[in-house]
Amino acid sequence: MAKIVWSSKALFDKKEVLEFWISKNKSNVYSKKLNLLIEQKTETNFRKSRLRNSNKH
């Protein structure tokens, strides 16, 4: 099974964004929700991409 592999830069940038929101809101609630949304959307887009590619053959 294929899986998503994030680049070091992408992981660093995501961490920076999440830390920004933790600092701004003085809470990690929004960052947790945002991280979950990122993961869900990434997985959904990955699955759609695999479906499109499998339909080409």
FENWORA-V530443 format. One record per backbone hydrogen bond with DSSP energy under -0.5 kcal/mol. CO is the residue of the C=O (numbers start at 1). NH is the residue of the N-H. If there is no record, write none. Layout:
# FENWORA-V530443
co	nh
CO	NH
CO	NH
This chain:
# FENWORA-V530443
co	nh
4	6
7	11
8	12
9	13
10	14
11	15
12	16
13	17
14	18
15	19
16	20
17	21
18	22
19	23
20	24
21	25
22	26
22	27
28	32
29	33
30	34
31	35
32	36
33	37
34	38
35	39
36	40
37	41
38	42
39	43
40	44
41	45
42	46
43	47
44	48
45	49
46	50
47	51
48	52
49	53
50	54
51	55
52	56
53	56
54	57
